[in-house]
Amino acid sequence: MSYFGYAILGIAAVIIIACIIGAIQGAREKDKEKITACIMFSIAIALGVVLIKTVFPDLW
């Protein structure tokens, strides 16, 4: 895997961790919209990484 692939995975991991923290914070505040938004955004980031890996396999 090239350094660019590691960079993409690292950025995605940081965003997903931030989304998980946001979802936990939303659960503490009992804010269902925040929980849903954080979960959906983390799923979108994960699917985006899979899409990049599928479309550009040379980056990995």
WOSUL-V150196 format. One record per pair of residues at least 4 apart in sequence whose C-alpha atoms are under 6 Angstrom apart, sorted by the first residue. I is the first residue (numbers start at 1). J is the second residue. Records with the same first field share a line. If there is no record, write none. Layout:
I: J + J
//
This chain:
1: 60
2: 60
5: 59 + 60
6: 10
16: 42
19: 38 + 42
23: 35 + 38
26: 30 + 31 + 34 + 35
52: 56
53: 57
//
